[in-house]
Amino acid sequence: MMNIQAHTPDNKVKRFMLLALAGAQLRHAAPARELCTSTWFKLARAYVESQHCPWLLLSAKYGLVNPTRFISPYQLEVPAMRVRQRRSWARRIAEEARCKLPYSEQLVLVAGVRYSECLMPYLGEFSQQVSLPLAGLSVGFQCGWLRCHTPRNLAATPQAAISDVS
């Protein structure tokens, strides 16, 4: 586990990842990294964990979430929100990020267009470079990209999760 400080160039990490908590969910509380059961989420989580860098989840209900934090299932989805709601959610994420994210050389957002379009105005504040590896791809092509970029022998353990984010 890695403890982090507020984002400043002095507390810089090489790479940091944000993963959308999206798709079908279990019917009971679970660690956030295990709550979603969709193929897309499982592939995306495997990709993120294979990168061996600190990461957090983006939740429509809970905001920035530590992958090991137990959370309950919920019905709110960022893509289903109206534009005004998504913008408000993105501002909330940016406020949380100012306290929880380290400054990074590269910030990787593993999420669909509805997440990235509302977060992009804020993400440059937290990194020298923002990367959107799934930008412009349909869900099927995103799954293909994730399969191609994730090692086959990935161990399913939370790696480089941040312990001080609740």
C-alpha positions as CSV (number, residue, x, y, z in Angstrom):
1,M,0.0,0.0,0.0
2,M,1.2,3.5,-0.7
3,N,0.4,6.6,1.3
4,I,0.2,9.8,-0.6
5,Q,0.3,13.5,0.1
6,A,-1.7,16.3,-1.5
7,H,-0.8,17.0,-5.1
8,T,2.2,19.2,-5.5
9,P,5.2,18.9,-7.9
10,D,7.3,18.1,-4.8
11,N,5.1,15.0,-4.2
12,K,5.2,13.8,-7.8
13,V,4.7,10.1,-8.8
14,K,5.6,8.8,-12.2
15,R,2.2,7.5,-13.1
16,F,-1.2,7.5,-11.5
17,M,-4.4,5.8,-12.8
18,L,-8.1,6.5,-12.4
19,L,-10.6,3.7,-13.3
20,A,-14.3,4.2,-13.8
21,L,-16.4,2.1,-11.4
22,A,-18.9,1.1,-14.1
23,G,-21.2,-1.7,-15.1
24,A,-23.3,-4.4,-13.4
25,Q,-22.7,-4.7,-9.6
26,L,-22.9,-7.3,-6.9
27,R,-26.0,-7.2,-4.8
28,H,-24.1,-6.8,-1.5
29,A,-21.3,-4.6,-0.2
30,A,-17.8,-5.5,-1.3
31,P,-14.3,-4.0,-1.8
32,A,-14.8,-1.3,-4.5
33,R,-12.4,-3.1,-6.8
34,E,-14.7,-6.2,-6.7
35,L,-18.1,-4.5,-6.8
36,C,-18.6,-4.4,-10.6
37,T,-19.0,-7.6,-12.4
38,S,-19.1,-6.6,-16.0
39,T,-16.6,-7.9,-18.5
40,W,-15.5,-4.4,-19.3
41,F,-14.8,-3.6,-15.6
42,K,-12.9,-6.8,-15.0
43,L,-10.7,-6.3,-18.0
44,A,-10.1,-2.6,-17.1
45,R,-9.3,-3.5,-13.5
46,A,-6.9,-6.2,-14.7
47,Y,-5.2,-3.7,-17.0
48,V,-4.9,-1.1,-14.2
49,E,-3.5,-3.6,-11.7
50,S,-1.0,-4.8,-14.3
51,Q,0.6,-1.3,-14.5
52,H,1.9,-1.5,-10.9
53,C,1.2,2.1,-10.0
54,P,-1.1,3.8,-7.6
55,W,-4.8,4.1,-8.6
56,L,-8.2,5.0,-7.5
57,L,-11.7,4.3,-8.7
58,L,-14.2,6.9,-9.9
59,S,-17.7,6.3,-8.5
60,A,-20.8,8.2,-9.5
61,K,-22.1,7.9,-5.9
62,Y,-18.9,7.8,-3.7
63,G,-16.5,9.9,-5.7
64,L,-12.8,8.9,-5.6
65,V,-12.6,5.5,-3.9
66,N,-9.8,3.4,-2.7
67,P,-10.0,0.0,-4.4
68,T,-10.0,-1.8,-1.0
69,R,-12.7,0.3,0.6
70,F,-16.0,-1.6,1.2
71,I,-18.9,0.1,-0.5
72,S,-22.5,-0.8,-1.1
73,P,-24.0,-1.3,-4.6
74,Y,-25.9,1.7,-6.1
75,Q,-27.9,2.6,-9.1
76,L,-26.3,5.9,-10.1
77,E,-24.2,5.9,-13.3
78,V,-22.2,8.8,-14.8
79,P,-23.3,8.1,-18.4
80,A,-26.9,8.2,-17.4
81,M,-26.6,11.6,-15.7
82,R,-27.7,14.8,-17.4
83,V,-24.9,17.2,-18.5
84,R,-25.4,19.5,-15.5
85,Q,-25.2,16.5,-13.1
86,R,-22.0,15.2,-14.8
87,R,-20.4,18.6,-14.5
88,S,-21.3,18.9,-10.9
89,W,-19.9,15.4,-10.3
90,A,-16.7,16.3,-12.1
91,R,-16.2,19.4,-9.9
92,R,-16.7,17.2,-6.8
93,I,-14.1,14.7,-8.1
94,A,-11.7,17.6,-8.7
95,E,-12.2,18.9,-5.2
96,E,-11.5,15.4,-3.7
97,A,-8.5,15.0,-6.0
98,R,-6.9,18.1,-4.7
99,C,-6.6,16.4,-1.3
100,K,-6.1,12.8,-2.4
101,L,-4.1,12.7,-5.6
102,P,-0.3,13.1,-5.9
103,Y,0.9,15.2,-8.7
104,S,2.0,12.8,-11.5
105,E,4.1,12.8,-14.6
106,Q,1.3,10.9,-16.3
107,L,-2.4,10.5,-15.2
108,V,-4.2,7.7,-17.0
109,L,-8.0,7.8,-17.1
110,V,-9.5,4.4,-17.9
111,A,-13.0,5.3,-18.6
112,G,-15.6,6.0,-21.3
113,V,-16.3,9.3,-23.0
114,R,-19.0,10.5,-20.5
115,Y,-16.4,10.3,-17.7
116,S,-13.5,11.8,-19.7
117,E,-15.5,14.7,-21.3
118,C,-16.5,16.1,-17.9
119,L,-13.2,15.4,-16.1
120,M,-10.8,16.7,-18.8
121,P,-11.1,20.4,-17.8
122,Y,-9.7,19.5,-14.4
123,L,-7.2,16.6,-14.9
124,G,-4.3,18.8,-16.2
125,E,-4.1,20.3,-12.7
126,F,-2.9,16.9,-11.4
127,S,-0.4,15.8,-14.0
128,Q,2.0,16.9,-16.7
129,Q,0.3,14.6,-19.2
130,V,-3.2,13.1,-19.2
131,S,-3.7,9.9,-21.1
132,L,-7.0,8.5,-22.3
133,P,-6.2,5.1,-23.8
134,L,-9.8,4.2,-24.5
135,A,-10.8,7.5,-26.1
136,G,-12.9,7.2,-29.2
137,L,-13.4,3.4,-28.9
138,S,-16.8,1.6,-28.6
139,V,-17.1,-0.7,-25.6
140,G,-16.3,-3.7,-27.7
141,F,-13.1,-2.2,-29.0
142,Q,-12.3,-1.0,-25.5
143,C,-12.5,-4.6,-24.3
144,G,-10.2,-5.6,-27.2
145,W,-7.7,-2.9,-26.4
146,L,-7.7,-3.9,-22.7
147,R,-7.2,-7.6,-23.5
148,C,-4.2,-6.7,-25.8
149,H,-2.6,-4.5,-23.2
150,T,-2.9,-6.7,-20.1
151,P,-0.5,-9.6,-19.4
152,R,-2.2,-12.9,-19.4
153,N,-0.7,-14.1,-16.1
154,L,-1.9,-11.1,-14.1
155,A,-2.4,-11.9,-10.4
156,A,-5.8,-10.6,-9.2
157,T,-4.4,-8.7,-6.2
158,P,-4.9,-5.0,-5.5
159,Q,-1.5,-3.5,-6.3
160,A,-0.3,0.0,-5.4
161,A,-3.7,0.8,-3.9
162,I,-3.7,3.9,-1.8
163,S,-4.3,3.2,1.9
164,D,-5.2,6.6,3.1
165,V,-8.1,7.4,0.8
166,S,-11.5,6.5,2.2
